[in-house]
Amino acid sequence: MTSVSRRFGSSPFVRAVALLAALATSGVAQAAGSMCTAHSPAHRVALVELYSSEGCNSCPPADHWLGQWKDSGAAQGIVPLALHVDYWNSPGWTDRFSQHRFTERQQSLTDLAGGHTIYTPEIFVSGRELRGWSQPASFDERIHKVIAEPAQATVALELAPPAQGAKGFSVDARFASNASLHDPLNAYLAVYENALTSQVRAGENSGVTLHHERVVRQWIGPVPLEAGNAQIRREITFDPADAADNAAQPGKFGVVGFVENAATGEVLQVAELATCH
């Protein structure tokens, strides 16, 4: 798949989503003193997972497509994440953002849906594959279906900025589920980074400069919900080799928290929060 869909900012669908988000409790960050907070709304929000690799020449258009929601996706009911898999890595070129756990997650979601083959680029929306993601009507339909449903779980995020001179932040994420749910549920936290660039020197993308948004750098979970609740508290620090000097810029990093049905892979609810200072 190499085609790229249009932006959705002027469509009736997006206007309706924006209105819905304005009427509900927003997942967008609110500053409270030195803290930033976000809470998932009453309706479901769609987690859009892109499985990608710098070794795949059909992936850059998908990376570009995902990047259109890097700043305002939550207001449209969309929370994007790019997970770089490792099965494209070779002696010629290794994707520095790849993690084997993302390959395992892609395979797990595929297995739960009764599939067998994983590939890049591949899109999952709230835990379900969407092969027609590059077709605006297909993507709009899936997103609209998700956000039209009431949320069966809640996610609350709180970030605190680092001490002066430190690179990182603390996160407190709280997850709760609807009491009527009986399947085992897991909580996850993903730390993403924006505005990444790679100059590829080998492989299918040799000679190409790649630009990435919403790349998952740290992955925490699964943490089981016990009695319908879970909490993840972490101090997030950056390796100097991974974090640029502009790591303190608002929006450079952020977190996404979500609740997943462990039996089906369905993502019940999600919230996101960019770092603020």
N, C-alpha and C positions, 0 to 999 in steps of 0.2 A: 504494500500500500504506500503510495507516494503522493497522492493528491492531498491538498490542504483545503479545509473548509474556510468560508468567509468568517469575518467577525460577526458577532450577533448583537452588537450594541444598538442597532436601530430597529430590530425586529419586534413585532407585537409580543412575541414570546418573552423577550428580555424585559420589555417594559412591564409586562405582567409580573414577572419574577421580581423586578426591582420594587414594585408596589407592594407585593407580598412581603418582601424582606423588610420594607419600611414599616409595615403594620405590625410585624412580629418582632420579638426580641432579636436583635441583630447578633451575628457571629463576628462582627467587626470589632476591633480592639477599642477599648475605652480607657483613657488614662485616668488613674486615680492616685494622685501623688506621684510616688516613684514607681508605682505598679502599673502594669497593663493587664486588662482582663477581657475575656470574651466568654460568651455563653451561647450554646446552640439554641436555635429558635424552636418554636412549637412544631414546625413542619420539618420533614426530613431534608437534609442537604446531601447532595451527590458528591461522593468521593470519586474523582477521576484519576485512575492510576495508569500511567504510561510506562510500559516496559520497553526500554530503549538501550542502545549501545553506540559508542563512538566507532565501533568496528563495522557498523551496518550502514550501507549507503542509502537505504530507504528510510532511515531514522531521522535525519535532519529536518525534513518537512514536518514530521510528527512533533519533534521538539519545538519547532516554531509555532505550530498549531496550539500546543499546550500553553506556551508562554503568554498567549493573549489574556489568560485569566490570572496572571501572577499577582496583580494588584487588587482587582475588584471582583474576583470570582465568587467570594462568599456572598456578596450582595446579589449575585445572580443565581445563588443556590448551587454553586460549583466550587469545589475545593480541589485543585490539581496537585499531583505529585508525580515526579519523574524518578523511576527506579531503574538504575542501570544494572543490567545482568552481566554475568561473567563468562557466558559460553561463547561469546564472540572474541574473547581475548586470545591472542596468539603471540608468538615470539616477535612478530613484526610490530604489533601495536597492542598495548594494554590500556583499557579504559580505566583511568585513575579514579573514577567515581563508582566503578562496579563493585558489587558485593554479592557473594554467593547466596546469602540469605534472600536476596531479591529473586534470584533464579528459583530458589526453593519455594518462595511465596507464589511466584507465577505458576509453577507446577502444581502447587497445592490448590490454588483457585481453579485451575483447569481440571484437576482430578475431581474436585467436589462437584463440578458441573457436568461430569461424565465425559470430559474430553480427554485427548491423549497428546496433542501436539502443542508445543509452545513456540513462539516466534517473535520477531521484532519487526516493526513496531506493533505492539498489541495493547489495546485499551480495555480496561475494565471500569465499569460504572457501578459504584456501590457493590462491588464484588461479583459483577456479572459481565462477561465479555460482550463487547459491542464491536462487531466486525464492520459495521457501517458508520463508524465514528466520523469519517471524513465527509460524509454526506450530511449537509445541514439539517434536512428534514428528519433523518434517522437520529441524529444526536439530540436535536430539540425534543423529539418525541420521548426519548428515554429520560432526559433530564426532567421534562415536564411531569412524567409519570412518577418519578421519585419525589419531587418537591410537593406534589399534590397530596402526598400521604402524611398523616400525623406521625410525629416522631415516637418511636418506642423506647428511646433512650435519650439521655442528656449528657452533654459534655461541657465542663467548665474549666477554663484555662486561666492561669495567673502567672505572669512573668515578672521577675525583678531584675533590674539592670545589674551589671557586675560592679564590683568595687573599682574605684578609679585605677586605670592602668591595666586592669584584667581584661581578658578576652573570653567572654562567655556570659551566661545568665543562669538564673535559677528558675525552674518551672514547677508549678504545682497543678496537676491535672486531676480532676475528679470526674468519675463516670458513674452513672446510675441507669438502671433499666426499669421498664414497665413491669409491675408486679405480676402481670399475667403471662410473662414469658417464662418458658420452662426449659428451653434448650440451653446448653452451656454457652456463656458469653465471655469474650475476651476484650480487654482494653489494650490499645496501642498508642504509642507516641512517636511521631516522626519529626526530626529536625531537618529543615530544608535550607538550602542556600540558593540565592539568585545571582544573576549577572556573572556567570562563569564562562570562560573562554578557553578553548583548546586549539592548538595548531597541530593538526594531525600530520604525521610524517610517514605513515606506512598504512597498509591495508586498503580497504575499499574506499576510505575517505582521504587517502593520501593527498596532501597539498591543500586541504580544505581547512578553513578556520570555522570551528563550530561554536555556537552560542547556546547556552543552556539556562533555563529558569526552573525553579522549584525542584532542584536536585536533592534527593534525600541523602543526607550525610550521616545521620545517626538514626537508629531504629531501636525502639524499646518496646518489648512485649514478645509474646502475649502475657498479659497479667489477667488471671481469671477474675471475674466479678463474683464476689462472695456475698450471699444474701442480697443480691442486686446492686452491689456497690464495689467500686475499686478506686484506688488512688495511686498515682505515680508522682513521686517527688524526686527531682534530680538536679544536680549542679551540672550544667552543660558547659564544657570547656572545649576550646579549639586548639588543635595541634598547630603550632606556628607554620608548619609546612602546608596546612590546609586552609588556614584563615589568613586572608589578605589584610593589609593595613587598614582597609576601609570596613573591617568587620563591625565597627561600631555604628555604621550608617543604619538608620531606621529602615527596615524592610529588607536589608541584606540577608538576614536570617529570620527564621520563624519556626513555629511549631504547629503541628496538626495532631489532634487527638481524635480517636474514633473508637466506636464499639462495634464488634463484629460477632455474628452468630458463628460459633466454632463448628457447628454441625453442617452448615450450609455455605459459609463464606460470605453471606450477605452482610453488608455494612449497614447497620441500623441508624447510626447518627455520627456526625462529624462536626468539629469546630476547628478554626484556625486562628492564629494570632502571630502577627509579626512583632519582632523585637522593637521596643520603643525606649527612648532615652530622655 
